[in-house]
Amino acid sequence: MSVDEQLLAAQNAKDQPNQESSSSERAGALREQQGGAGNQEGETGDLRSQVMASRKNRAVEAAKKKKEERKSISFRYSQILKENIFNLVTSFGTSYFYIVYHWFQSKLGNKRKYVKLGSEWMDNPAITEKQRDEIGSNFAPWENCCFVSAAFGCLVSVLLATLPLVLIGYFIAHPLQAAWENLSLVWNIIKSIFSS
């Protein structure tokens, strides 16, 4: 039904005496009819609108496919990450700072360059990002567990390293009280040795 026919039908309905609806109700009904007619025309549509819709669908599908088939550009950064993991012990834990930096970049920064932990082991410039992430998902839970364990170990080692400094600072700040506490501690140790 064309728009002209709908307008004529609406006008004829207005002229009939038995219909007592307000003008706003009639306008709403006309809008509903026009909306329905527009949807029907859009579904069947003319050739131009069908061609445009098909081009748009093909462009969306091509963009999805292109994104899935993008080659990995993170190979260099994955190699640096692997070297830092291998040198973690020999560098006395200082390479752990790069691992943390890489982890933050993979979460917040450039996700194409900095891969998730676990994906760096099979990263290769010849594979796509999707393949790299699928392979890396097998290693991700284990490497994330090691990452959290290393973070906890670093925290404990920093606390243990600062403990002597805190004790020295306490001895300097309160020399008499520290000396008295140490003497009483030594006396209790001697007393426990000889009493047993």
DRENDRENFI-338610 format. One line per 2 residues: number of its first residue (from 1); for each residue x, y negated, z of N, C-alpha, C, O, CB. Coordinates in pm, 1 decimal. Atoms other than C-alpha are relative to their C-alpha. Glycine has a CB too. Layout:
BEGIN
NUM	X,Y,Z,X,Y,Z,X,Y,Z,X,Y,Z,X,Y,Z; ...
This chain:
BEGIN
1	85.3,116.7,0.0,0.0,0.0,0.0,90.6,-123.9,0.0,179.6,-136.1,84.1,-97.4,0.7,123.2; -84.9,118.4,10.4,152.4,-333.1,-104.3,-41.5,-103.4,103.8,-145.7,-91.3,168.3,-7.2,-60.3,-142.0
3	25.6,105.6,-98.0,167.3,-641.4,111.6,-124.8,-79.7,-38.3,-202.7,-119.0,48.5,122.0,-94.0,11.3; 119.0,73.9,44.3,-95.1,-818.3,-100.0,-128.1,74.1,36.3,-225.4,13.7,81.5,5.1,-23.8,-151.3
5	119.1,-78.1,-34.1,-341.1,-535.4,-49.6,-25.7,-2.3,149.9,-140.6,-5.9,194.0,15.1,144.5,-48.3; 15.6,4.7,-145.7,-275.8,-540.3,323.2,-57.8,-134.0,45.2,-143.0,-140.0,133.8,134.9,24.8,68.9
7	52.4,132.5,-34.9,-337.8,-913.9,340.5,-147.8,-11.0,-36.9,-227.3,-66.6,38.9,81.0,-110.6,-70.9; 141.2,3.0,39.6,-663.1,-874.6,147.0,-85.5,83.0,95.1,-195.9,42.2,131.2,-16.4,51.4,-143.7
9	74.9,-84.8,-93.4,-773.4,-591.7,375.8,-16.2,-70.4,133.5,-121.0,-60.2,197.3,70.5,135.8,19.5; 8.0,72.1,-127.1,-694.8,-805.0,678.6,-98.8,-115.5,-11.1,-171.0,-143.9,84.5,139.0,-52.2,42.1
11	93.4,110.1,18.7,-891.5,-1098.0,533.0,-143.3,50.9,-4.2,-232.9,-10.4,53.9,32.8,-76.6,-128.0; 134.5,-59.0,4.5,-1191.5,-876.6,456.0,-44.3,42.2,139.3,-161.1,26.8,175.0,-3.4,121.0,-95.8
13	34.6,-41.3,-136.7,-1179.6,-741.1,808.9,-35.8,-122.5,83.4,-118.8,-113.8,174.0,117.4,77.9,66.0; 27.8,123.6,-74.4,-1182.1,-1099.5,937.0,-139.9,-54.1,-32.7,-208.4,-109.9,53.0,106.8,-106.9,-32.1
15	129.7,52.2,42.5,-1492.2,-1187.6,734.7,-116.6,83.1,51.9,-229.1,33.4,55.6,-5.9,-6.4,-150.6; 109.8,-83.4,-48.1,-1696.0,-898.0,874.2,-44.3,-49.5,137.4,39.5,-75.4,223.8,42.3,149.7,6.2
17	49.9,57.6,-124.5,-1923.8,-1018.8,1157.2,9.6,93.6,118.9,11.4,46.0,232.5,-141.2,-41.7,-17.5; 0.8,-89.3,-114.3,-1908.7,-703.4,1369.7,137.3,9.6,69.2,146.5,66.4,178.0,-45.1,137.2,-43.8
19	-132.6,-5.5,-63.6,-1533.4,-742.1,1442.2,18.1,-127.7,80.4,15.4,-237.5,24.6,115.5,16.6,-106.7; -10.7,116.2,-87.9,-1486.2,-972.3,1741.3,137.1,-6.6,66.6,146.2,-31.6,186.8,-109.7,3.6,106.4
21	-134.1,2.7,-59.2,-1109.0,-959.7,1790.8,59.5,-139.6,-15.5,20.2,-217.4,-102.4,92.3,106.6,-66.3; -63.1,132.5,3.5,-893.3,-1259.6,1856.6,102.5,-4.2,-112.6,137.7,98.5,-170.6,67.1,-33.7,136.4
23	-95.9,15.4,109.3,-648.3,-1398.8,1605.5,133.7,64.3,33.4,202.5,112.4,-56.6,20.1,-147.4,-32.1; -127.6,-61.8,-36.5,-348.8,-1270.6,1802.0,-5.9,151.8,-18.5,93.0,213.4,-58.3,36.7,-34.4,145.8
25	13.6,-143.9,21.1,-482.2,-915.6,1790.7,4.7,33.3,-147.8,64.9,132.9,-188.0,-130.1,51.5,61.4; -2.0,-22.9,144.6,-539.8,-943.6,1416.8,142.1,-15.6,-54.1,184.6,60.4,-141.1,-96.1,-97.7,-72.0
27	-137.3,20.0,46.4,-187.1,-1078.1,1368.2,87.1,118.9,39.2,171.7,162.1,-39.1,58.5,-130.6,57.7; -75.5,-117.2,-43.5,-44.4,-788.7,1571.5,-28.5,120.4,-86.8,62.3,195.4,-122.6,-31.5,32.5,144.0
29	36.3,-112.3,85.8,-238.0,-537.3,1364.6,62.4,-14.8,-138.4,107.7,83.1,-197.7,-152.3,11.4,-11.6; -60.2,24.0,130.9,-113.4,-700.2,1043.9,150.1,29.1,2.6,205.0,86.5,-91.4,-25.0,-144.8,-44.6
31	-144.2,-25.8,-11.6,246.2,-685.7,1167.2,27.7,150.3,3.9,123.5,197.7,-57.0,57.5,-68.0,126.6; -17.1,-145.0,-5.5,207.9,-316.5,1247.5,-15.8,61.4,-137.8,60.1,150.3,-176.3,-100.1,62.6,97.2
33	21.2,-52.8,133.9,71.6,-250.5,901.6,118.5,-33.5,-90.4,163.4,50.5,-168.4,-130.0,-55.5,-59.5; -113.8,40.3,82.7,353.7,-446.3,739.2,124.5,79.2,38.1,201.6,119.8,-48.7,26.4,-150.9,14.1
35	-115.7,-78.7,-44.0,613.5,-266.6,951.6,-6.5,141.1,-51.6,95.1,195.4,-95.0,9.3,1.5,151.1; 17.8,-134.9,52.2,473.7,70.0,851.1,24.4,5.2,-148.7,85.0,99.7,-199.1,-138.7,51.1,31.0
37	-19.7,3.2,144.6,470.5,-30.1,486.5,146.5,-18.7,-33.1,196.0,39.1,-129.8,-83.2,-111.4,-63.7; -142.9,21.7,24.3,830.6,-150.9,508.5,78.6,127.7,21.2,172.4,155.7,-53.5,54.2,-110.2,91.1
39	-69.2,-125.9,-24.4,941.4,181.2,655.8,-24.5,98.9,-112.6,65.5,172.4,-153.2,-44.1,60.0,132.6; 30.2,-91.7,108.4,760.9,372.8,383.7,77.2,-37.6,-125.5,125.6,49.8,-197.4,-149.7,1.6,-28.3
41	-74.5,44.0,117.9,924.4,162.6,113.9,148.0,27.0,17.7,216.5,62.8,-78.1,-23.8,-148.8,-26.8; -141.4,-23.4,-25.0,1265.2,195.7,281.5,37.0,146.3,-16.9,147.1,178.4,-61.4,36.7,-46.4,138.9
43	-29.1,-142.1,12.5,1237.0,574.8,288.5,8.8,40.3,-146.6,102.5,108.2,-188.4,-106.6,83.3,71.7; -4.0,-32.7,141.8,1151.4,605.1,-76.4,97.8,-94.7,-67.9,184.9,-50.7,-143.1,-141.7,-9.6,-64.7
45	-91.5,103.7,44.2,1326.8,276.5,-162.5,26.0,-2.8,-149.0,-13.2,87.1,-223.3,127.2,15.3,69.8; -38.7,9.6,138.8,1457.1,160.7,-490.7,139.7,60.0,-16.3,204.0,97.8,81.7,-4.1,-147.4,-48.6
47	-127.0,-65.4,30.1,1768.7,294.2,-659.2,117.7,-74.0,63.0,212.4,-11.5,110.7,19.6,9.8,-150.9; -111.0,79.9,-53.6,1991.3,9.3,-542.5,19.0,25.2,148.8,132.2,42.7,193.9,-24.3,-149.3,-24.8
49	-12.3,-22.9,-144.1,1914.2,59.8,-172.2,48.1,141.6,29.7,121.5,163.2,126.1,-133.9,-25.3,69.6; -48.7,-136.6,-19.1,1970.1,434.4,-205.6,149.7,10.3,-27.7,222.0,79.2,44.2,-76.6,96.6,-90.4
51	-142.6,-1.3,33.0,2308.4,377.3,-370.5,80.1,-66.2,111.0,185.6,-15.9,149.7,25.7,-71.1,-134.4; -70.4,71.1,-107.3,2410.2,128.0,-100.8,7.0,86.0,126.9,109.9,90.6,194.3,-70.3,-134.6,30.5
53	1.6,-86.6,-118.9,2304.7,368.4,176.4,96.1,116.0,-16.9,165.7,152.7,77.7,-141.8,52.9,27.1; -91.4,-112.1,22.8,2497.4,654.8,18.0,145.4,-45.6,6.4,230.0,27.7,57.8,-28.5,65.6,-135.6
55	-136.3,53.5,-8.4,2810.4,435.7,-18.4,40.3,-24.5,145.8,152.9,4.1,186.5,11.5,-131.0,-81.0; -28.2,25.9,-140.6,2785.9,332.8,343.7,26.3,130.7,75.1,118.6,138.5,156.1,-116.7,-76.2,64.7
57	-20.1,-129.9,-64.5,2751.2,695.6,456.1,133.8,61.9,-38.8,203.5,118.1,45.7,-113.6,95.1,-36.5; -128.4,-53.5,44.1,3049.6,800.5,243.4,116.5,-74.6,63.5,217.6,-13.7,98.6,10.7,-6.8,-151.7
59	-107.0,77.8,-61.6,3259.4,515.1,383.7,18.2,38.3,147.5,131.2,47.7,195.5,-29.7,-150.4,-12.6; -8.0,-40.5,-140.4,3176.0,615.7,742.5,65.4,137.4,12.6,150.4,158.4,99.1,-140.3,1.6,63.9
61	-58.3,-134.1,-3.1,3259.7,980.7,671.7,147.8,-3.3,-36.7,228.2,68.7,22.5,-75.3,93.0,-95.1; -140.8,10.3,38.8,3584.4,883.4,498.5,83.2,-59.2,112.7,196.7,-16.8,134.5,14.8,-85.0,-126.6
63	-73.5,58.9,-111.9,3686.1,667.4,795.2,21.1,102.4,111.6,128.6,107.7,171.4,-74.8,-123.0,54.3; -14.2,-105.1,-101.5,3619.5,956.1,1036.6,105.5,102.4,-42.2,189.1,144.2,37.8,-135.5,70.3,24.3
65	-93.8,-100.1,49.5,3813.1,1197.3,819.2,141.6,-55.8,-0.2,236.4,14.8,34.1,-39.4,46.2,-141.2; -132.7,61.9,2.0,4101.9,953.9,778.8,56.2,-9.7,140.9,175.6,11.9,161.7,-6.0,-139.5,-64.5
67	-45.5,9.2,-138.5,4118.7,902.7,1155.2,44.9,136.4,51.8,143.0,146.0,125.6,-111.3,-56.4,89.2; -37.6,-134.3,-42.3,4128.6,1279.5,1210.0,129.3,46.3,-66.5,204.2,125.0,-8.6,-112.0,97.7,-31.0
69	-116.3,-46.1,74.2,4400.4,1323.7,948.8,119.4,-94.9,9.9,214.0,-82.4,-67.9,-36.9,19.1,-143.9; -114.4,89.0,-15.8,4631.7,1044.7,1069.2,120.8,79.2,49.1,109.4,164.4,137.3,-33.2,-115.0,97.9
71	-123.0,-67.2,-41.6,4988.5,1162.1,1102.6,47.1,-57.4,132.3,20.9,-173.1,165.1,110.0,-14.1,-107.5; -50.1,39.6,-131.0,5154.7,1147.5,1439.7,117.2,-96.4,-16.4,210.7,-68.6,-91.5,42.3,123.9,82.2
73	-110.6,95.6,2.9,5377.6,841.9,1490.8,71.2,-4.5,134.5,153.6,-92.7,158.5,-50.7,-139.6,-37.7; -53.3,3.1,-136.6,5470.8,928.2,1848.5,121.8,88.6,18.7,165.1,109.5,132.0,-106.4,41.6,97.2
75	-108.4,-97.1,-11.8,5757.7,1166.8,1770.9,119.9,-57.7,75.6,176.2,8.8,162.4,43.4,46.9,-138.6; -117.1,62.3,-63.9,6033.0,925.6,1878.3,-20.9,-14.8,149.9,68.5,15.4,228.9,28.9,-137.5,-62.5
77	28.8,20.6,-142.1,5864.9,843.7,2209.4,-15.1,134.3,73.1,16.3,144.8,191.7,-128.0,-84.6,16.8; 9.5,-132.9,-60.7,5792.6,1211.9,2272.3,138.7,57.3,25.6,160.8,123.7,126.9,-80.8,95.0,-89.8
79	-136.5,-47.4,-20.3,6161.7,1291.4,2226.7,64.8,-69.7,120.1,135.7,-6.1,198.2,83.9,-23.3,-126.7; -54.1,73.2,-115.2,6256.6,1019.8,2476.3,-58.8,54.6,129.8,12.3,70.0,229.1,-29.4,-151.5,-12.6
81	64.9,-55.5,-118.5,6003.5,1159.0,2723.5,57.5,136.7,34.7,82.7,165.3,151.8,-151.1,10.4,-21.8; -57.6,-131.5,-27.0,6139.6,1512.4,2684.3,141.6,-11.7,57.0,177.6,61.5,149.1,1.7,84.2,-127.9
83	-135.8,18.9,-52.9,6497.1,1390.0,2739.6,-3.5,-45.8,145.2,77.5,-1.4,226.6,77.1,-102.0,-85.1; 9.6,47.1,-138.1,6390.9,1208.9,3055.1,-48.3,110.1,93.6,-7.4,114.3,209.7,-93.7,-119.9,8.4
85	44.1,-112.8,-83.2,6213.8,1519.5,3184.6,116.5,95.4,23.5,136.3,142.9,135.3,-118.9,75.1,-66.5; -114.5,-90.1,-15.5,6522.9,1733.6,3117.5,106.8,-60.4,91.4,173.0,12.6,165.2,60.7,32.5,-137.0
87	-103.9,66.7,-78.7,6751.0,1474.9,3283.6,-49.2,-49.2,135.2,17.7,-130.1,199.5,55.6,-115.6,-77.2; 58.1,46.5,-126.1,6530.3,1425.8,3588.0,91.0,29.5,118.5,107.9,-55.6,205.8,-136.0,64.7,22.2
89	-85.8,-38.3,-112.5,6765.2,1611.5,3823.3,136.4,-65.0,-12.3,190.0,-115.4,86.3,14.8,152.5,7.6; -134.9,54.0,16.7,7094.0,1492.9,3673.7,4.1,-152.3,14.5,109.4,-208.9,43.5,55.2,40.0,-135.7
91	3.2,146.7,-17.1,6983.0,1128.7,3685.5,-44.5,-39.2,140.3,-71.1,-156.4,167.2,-93.8,-63.8,-103.3; 41.2,21.2,-139.0,6889.4,1167.2,4054.6,-137.7,-65.7,9.2,-163.0,-146.7,98.4,103.2,-86.0,72.7
93	137.8,46.0,-4.8,6526.7,1090.6,3976.9,-26.5,-135.2,-63.2,-141.2,-179.6,-66.2,-43.2,-4.5,138.2; 24.1,132.1,58.7,6579.4,756.2,3804.2,-74.9,8.7,-132.9,-142.1,-87.0,-171.5,132.1,-72.8,-20.4
95	74.8,-12.8,125.6,6439.7,890.1,3475.4,-148.7,18.7,25.5,-229.3,12.2,-67.2,53.5,117.2,-82.2; 142.0,-12.6,-33.4,6112.7,944.5,3660.0,-73.8,-131.2,-25.2,-194.0,-130.7,-51.8,-17.1,42.8,146.6
97	63.7,129.7,25.5,6046.9,570.6,3617.5,-48.6,-9.0,-144.1,-154.7,-65.8,-170.3,97.7,-115.1,30.0; 47.2,0.5,138.3,6028.5,617.2,3240.5,-120.9,90.8,-16.2,-212.5,58.7,-91.9,111.9,43.5,-95.0
99	113.5,-91.7,9.9,5792.6,911.5,3283.7,-127.1,-69.8,49.4,-233.4,-56.3,-11.2,26.6,129.9,81.6; 115.2,75.3,-51.5,5561.9,692.3,3494.3,-41.5,-107.7,-100.3,-160.4,-127.0,-125.2,33.3,-64.2,137.7
101	29.1,102.3,100.9,5589.9,412.0,3235.5,-72.8,62.2,-119.6,-171.0,7.0,-169.1,130.9,-69.3,-46.7; 62.9,-68.2,113.6,5503.2,657.3,2956.8,-142.6,41.6,35.1,-233.0,29.9,-47.6,82.9,123.6,-42.2
103	133.7,-41.6,-43.3,5206.8,788.6,3156.3,-96.2,-117.8,0.0,-209.3,-105.7,-47.1,5.7,63.0,139.7; 85.9,119.0,0.8,5069.7,436.0,3209.0,-29.9,-45.6,-142.2,-142.7,-84.5,-172.5,65.8,-114.0,78.6
105	23.1,40.6,138.3,5116.8,354.4,2841.2,-98.0,94.1,-69.7,-177.5,49.8,-152.6,132.3,-4.4,-76.7; 92.6,-93.9,63.7,4930.8,670.7,2739.9,-143.3,-20.9,49.1,-238.5,13.1,-21.0,44.1,144.2,27.0
107	134.5,24.8,-52.4,4637.7,569.6,2960.8,-52.4,-137.6,-40.2,-170.1,-152.2,-73.1,-0.2,12.9,151.7; 45.3,138.1,19.0,4627.6,192.6,2904.3,53.7,-66.8,-125.4,-7.2,-161.1,-175.9,38.9,-81.3,117.8
109	-66.3,70.8,109.3,4858.8,101.7,2619.4,-31.0,59.3,-135.8,-145.1,95.6,-164.6,148.2,0.1,21.4; 12.4,-49.8,135.9,4917.6,220.3,2264.7,-5.6,153.1,4.2,96.7,219.3,21.6,118.4,-49.7,-88.7
111	19.2,-144.3,-14.1,4774.4,572.1,2267.1,50.8,77.1,-120.7,65.4,199.2,-114.3,-146.3,31.0,21.9; -55.5,-69.4,116.2,4907.6,649.5,1920.6,148.6,24.8,18.2,200.0,127.1,-27.2,-24.6,-80.4,-128.0
113	-143.9,-17.0,-20.0,5270.5,599.2,2024.6,30.4,84.8,122.6,117.7,171.6,118.0,67.6,-135.5,13.2; -26.9,-68.2,-125.5,5257.5,728.1,2380.5,-104.1,109.9,19.0,-220.9,82.7,46.6,-1.4,-99.7,119.5
115	92.2,-112.9,-8.2,5105.6,1074.7,2392.4,-30.8,32.6,145.5,40.3,-9.8,236.7,58.3,123.2,-71.3; 32.7,-46.2,-133.9,4934.8,1229.5,2691.8,105.7,100.2,44.3,168.7,166.8,-37.9,-142.0,63.1,4.5
117	-97.4,-95.9,-51.0,5156.1,1434.9,2917.6,-42.0,140.8,-40.4,-157.8,179.4,-24.4,13.6,-11.2,154.0; 26.6,-134.4,48.7,5181.5,1784.8,2776.9,3.6,7.4,-151.4,37.2,111.8,-207.3,-133.7,47.8,50.3
119	2.4,-0.5,146.8,5148.6,1683.6,2411.2,137.8,-24.6,-60.5,156.9,-3.9,-180.4,-97.2,-105.3,-50.8; -131.3,34.5,55.5,5513.1,1581.1,2375.2,81.0,123.9,-39.8,173.9,112.6,-119.7,78.9,-82.3,101.1
121	-80.1,-119.1,26.0,5641.4,1940.7,2362.8,-15.2,50.0,-142.7,79.8,104.5,-198.9,-37.8,109.6,96.4; 22.6,-48.5,135.7,5488.5,2022.2,2025.5,-17.6,-115.2,-99.4,-68.3,-94.3,-209.6,-122.6,90.5,-3.2
123	16.3,115.6,88.1,5495.5,1672.3,1875.5,98.1,10.8,-116.0,216.5,39.3,-97.6,21.2,-132.9,77.6; -77.6,-11.9,121.9,5619.5,1671.7,1519.4,-55.0,-102.0,-98.6,-176.5,-120.2,-104.9,-5.3,145.5,-58.2
125	53.5,100.1,93.2,5596.4,1402.3,1250.2,-86.5,59.5,-110.6,-160.6,-14.1,-175.6,113.2,-76.7,-62.2; 75.5,-61.0,109.5,5441.4,1652.6,1007.0,-141.9,39.1,39.5,-222.2,72.9,-47.4,72.8,121.4,-50.4
127	134.2,-41.3,-41.6,5132.7,1729.2,1216.5,-86.5,-123.2,24.2,-36.6,-234.6,40.3,6.2,87.9,127.7; 93.0,110.9,-23.6,4823.6,1518.3,1266.2,-16.6,-21.2,149.7,21.4,63.1,231.0,-137.6,27.4,-66.6
129	22.1,31.5,-141.0,4727.5,1351.0,1591.3,-95.8,99.9,63.6,-78.6,138.2,179.3,-54.5,-142.4,15.3; 98.3,-94.6,-52.9,4433.2,1587.3,1632.6,66.3,133.7,31.5,40.3,192.3,136.6,-115.5,20.0,-100.0
131	-70.4,-125.7,-24.6,4655.1,1895.4,1598.8,92.8,-12.5,120.4,100.5,77.9,203.6,79.8,42.2,-124.2; -91.9,22.3,-111.9,4910.0,1748.0,1839.7,-74.6,3.7,132.8,-28.7,66.2,228.4,72.8,-134.4,-16.0
133	75.9,3.6,-125.0,4644.5,1681.0,2103.4,-61.3,135.0,34.3,-72.7,169.8,151.8,-109.1,-104.5,-8.7; 54.8,-133.5,-25.8,4488.8,2026.3,2061.3,106.6,93.0,56.5,80.3,168.9,149.8,-58.7,59.6,-128.5
135	-109.2,-83.9,-49.8,4824.6,2197.2,2111.0,41.9,-46.7,139.5,66.1,35.2,228.2,121.0,-3.7,-97.2; -43.1,54.7,-128.9,4917.9,1964.9,2398.2,-98.4,22.7,111.7,-60.7,19.2,228.8,25.0,-145.3,-12.8
137	98.6,-21.9,-105.4,4594.2,2032.9,2581.8,27.3,129.7,75.8,-19.8,145.8,188.4,-140.8,2.7,-59.3; -36.4,-122.7,-71.1,4733.9,2378.8,2668.6,101.0,-27.5,111.1,99.3,39.7,214.2,57.0,102.9,-97.7
139	-104.4,29.8,-97.2,5027.0,2223.7,2857.0,-40.3,-109.1,98.6,22.3,-124.1,203.5,125.7,-40.7,-71.5; 35.9,118.2,-78.8,4847.3,1920.7,3001.6,-26.6,29.0,147.6,26.5,-44.2,231.1,-120.8,-64.2,-59.4
141	25.8,-20.0,-143.4,4717.0,2070.5,3331.1,127.5,28.8,78.6,144.6,-21.2,189.8,-98.5,114.1,19.7; -122.3,-35.4,-70.9,5056.3,2215.3,3423.2,92.1,-120.4,13.0,152.1,-142.4,118.2,72.2,114.0,-71.7
143	-89.5,114.7,-6.8,5248.8,1903.1,3337.0,-56.2,-110.0,90.0,19.5,-178.5,158.7,25.5,-54.8,-139.8; 59.2,98.9,-91.3,5002.3,1677.1,3518.2,19.2,42.6,145.1,40.4,-42.3,231.7,-150.2,-18.8,-30.3
145	-24.9,-50.5,-134.8,5039.4,1899.6,3825.9,144.8,-29.1,41.2,170.4,-72.6,153.5,-29.1,152.1,7.4; -141.3,29.9,-28.7,5418.9,1864.7,3804.9,21.3,-149.6,18.7,100.1,-191.2,103.6,90.5,52.1,-113.3
147	-13.1,145.6,-10.2,5383.5,1488.9,3755.1,-45.4,-48.6,137.2,21.9,-130.5,199.7,-81.4,-69.8,-110.6; 51.3,40.7,-131.5,5173.0,1449.8,4070.5,91.8,50.8,110.5,116.1,-20.1,208.2,-144.0,52.8,21.5
149	-91.6,-54.8,-100.4,5407.9,1677.9,4266.9,128.9,-81.9,6.4,180.2,-109.5,114.9,32.2,147.4,-31.4; -121.6,81.7,2.5,5710.1,1475.8,4154.7,-25.9,-137.1,61.4,60.1,-191.4,130.8,51.7,-15.4,-144.0
151	33.1,129.7,-59.9,5533.5,1153.3,4250.8,-4.4,10.9,152.4,46.1,-76.6,222.8,-135.5,-51.7,-53.8; 5.4,-21.2,-144.5,5463.9,1291.8,4597.8,140.2,22.3,56.2,173.7,-30.1,162.4,-90.8,119.7,33.7
153	-138.1,-23.2,-43.3,5824.5,1415.6,4625.8,81.3,-128.2,2.1,161.3,-149.1,93.4,67.2,101.2,-90.6; -71.5,128.3,2.5,5958.1,1073.0,4526.2,-42.6,-88.3,116.9,40.0,-156.8,177.2,-25.1,-73.3,-133.3
155	49.2,79.4,-112.5,5737.6,907.3,4786.8,62.0,47.6,130.9,104.4,-34.0,212.7,-153.3,7.3,8.1; -58.9,-55.2,-122.3,5864.0,1140.9,5060.1,148.6,-32.1,6.0,199.0,-67.8,112.5,-22.1,152.5,7.4
157	-143.6,29.1,-0.3,6227.9,1091.6,4954.7,28.6,-147.4,26.3,127.3,-180.2,92.1,62.0,41.2,-132.6; -19.2,142.8,-28.2,6191.6,712.9,4959.2,-22.4,-28.0,148.4,51.6,-104.9,209.8,-95.9,-86.3,-86.0
159	24.7,18.4,-143.9,6042.6,729.1,5308.2,115.1,54.7,83.6,155.4,-8.0,181.6,-131.0,68.4,41.0; -113.1,-56.8,-73.7,6324.0,956.5,5428.3,126.8,-83.0,-18.0,209.0,-91.3,73.2,25.4,143.5,-45.1
161	-118.2,83.5,23.6,6585.1,728.8,5269.7,-6.3,-130.1,79.0,97.3,-182.8,119.6,14.3,-30.7,-148.7; 11.2,125.9,-75.3,6448.4,420.9,5446.0,-4.6,21.6,150.8,9.6,-74.5,226.4,-124.0,-75.3,-43.5
163	7.4,-27.6,-143.0,6417.2,592.9,5785.2,127.3,-39.7,74.7,116.1,-103.8,179.2,-27.9,146.5,22.2; -119.9,44.5,-72.8,6785.5,542.9,5885.4,12.3,-152.3,5.9,58.4,-207.3,105.9,124.5,58.1,-65.1
165	-7.4,146.4,-1.4,6764.0,176.3,5785.7,-94.6,-58.9,105.1,-61.5,-156.4,172.6,-33.8,-56.6,-139.2; 96.5,46.9,-99.8,6456.0,130.7,6002.8,53.5,24.8,140.6,39.7,-60.1,228.7,-136.7,70.1,-18.6
167	-57.0,-29.6,-132.2,6627.5,301.2,6296.4,114.7,-94.5,34.4,124.1,-141.3,147.8,49.0,144.9,5.3; -109.7,94.9,-24.0,6938.3,83.6,6259.2,-55.8,-137.5,31.3,-7.0,-205.5,121.6,94.5,-7.3,-122.1
169	62.9,129.8,-27.9,6718.5,-224.9,6245.0,-62.5,-3.8,138.9,-58.3,-106.9,206.0,-106.4,-31.1,-105.2; 59.3,-6.0,-134.0,6539.0,-111.6,6561.1,109.1,-9.5,106.7,90.9,-78.0,207.3,-81.5,130.5,17.8
171	-110.8,7.0,-96.0,6872.8,-59.8,6743.0,57.6,-141.1,8.3,96.9,-186.0,116.0,110.4,99.1,-38.7; -52.7,137.1,0.3,6988.3,-407.4,6638.6,-98.5,-95.8,66.4,-56.7,-185.9,139.1,30.1,-46.4,-144.1
173	101.3,90.9,-54.2,6661.5,-576.8,6736.2,-21.6,21.1,150.0,-44.7,-75.5,222.6,-132.1,18.6,-74.3; 23.9,-31.9,-141.5,6623.1,-400.6,7074.8,114.0,87.1,52.1,94.7,207.2,70.4,-137.4,72.3,18.9
175	-114.9,-83.9,-36.6,6970.8,-286.6,7188.0,-14.1,67.2,137.1,18.7,185.2,149.5,125.6,-83.5,-1.5; 8.4,-59.0,-133.6,6901.3,-230.2,7560.7,-107.1,108.2,7.0,-84.6,215.4,63.2,-28.7,-108.1,103.7
177	108.5,-97.7,-1.8,6570.5,-52.7,7512.7,38.7,125.5,-79.7,8.7,237.0,-37.2,-129.2,-62.3,-57.2; -43.4,-114.1,81.0,6718.4,169.5,7237.6,106.4,80.4,73.7,104.0,203.4,70.6,54.1,-47.4,-136.3
179	-104.5,-71.2,-75.8,7023.0,252.9,7453.5,-62.5,80.1,113.6,-24.8,195.4,134.2,104.9,-99.5,56.2; 65.2,-69.7,-110.5,6801.7,345.4,7751.4,-77.2,122.8,-50.4,-72.4,229.3,11.2,-94.7,-95.7,74.7
181	74.9,-112.3,56.8,6577.2,564.4,7529.8,94.1,111.3,-45.0,63.9,229.3,-26.9,-86.1,-47.2,-118.1; -96.3,-101.5,44.0,6882.0,740.1,7382.1,62.7,71.6,118.2,80.5,193.3,113.5,109.0,-63.6,-85.9
183	-57.2,-62.6,-118.4,7036.3,801.2,7725.7,-100.1,95.7,64.1,-63.4,205.9,105.1,44.1,-106.5,101.0; 100.6,-89.5,-59.5,6710.3,945.1,7858.1,-23.2,121.5,-88.1,-50.4,229.8,-36.3,-132.6,-74.6,22.4
185	14.8,-112.7,91.3,6682.0,1164.7,7547.3,115.4,97.9,16.7,94.2,218.9,23.4,-7.6,-48.8,-145.2; -117.5,-85.0,-19.6,7037.9,1294.8,7590.5,-8.7,71.0,135.9,22.5,189.8,145.0,130.6,-84.1,-9.5
187	11.1,-59.0,-133.6,6976.6,1354.3,7964.6,-103.3,114.0,0.6,-80.1,217.3,63.3,-39.0,-108.5,103.7; 100.9,-106.0,7.6,6659.1,1556.4,7888.5,51.8,122.7,-74.9,19.0,235.7,-38.9,-126.1,-52.6,-68.0
189	-57.5,-112.7,74.2,6848.9,1770.1,7635.6,97.3,77.7,88.0,95.1,200.7,91.5,71.4,-49.5,-127.7; -97.5,-65.3,-89.5,7130.0,1838.9,7884.7,-72.6,76.6,109.9,-35.6,189.2,143.2,96.4,-104.6,62.6
191	74.8,-63.3,-107.0,6880.7,1917.7,8156.7,-68.1,126.6,-48.2,-71.3,226.0,24.4,-102.4,-95.9,56.9; 67.6,-120.4,51.8,6690.4,2163.4,7935.7,99.7,110.4,-30.8,65.2,228.2,-20.8,-80.6,-33.6,-126.1
193	-101.4,-101.6,28.9,7015.1,2340.7,7838.4,40.5,71.9,128.9,48.1,194.8,132.6,124.1,-64.2,-67.6; -48.7,-60.4,-124.7,7130.2,2395.5,8197.5,-111.6,64.4,81.8,-84.8,149.2,166.9,69.9,-104.8,84.2
195	109.4,-60.2,-80.0,6787.2,2481.6,8334.8,-41.6,134.5,-56.3,-109.9,209.0,13.9,-122.2,-93.9,4.8; 40.4,-128.8,52.6,6741.3,2780.2,8105.7,99.8,107.7,19.8,76.6,221.6,-20.7,-29.0,-10.9,-140.8
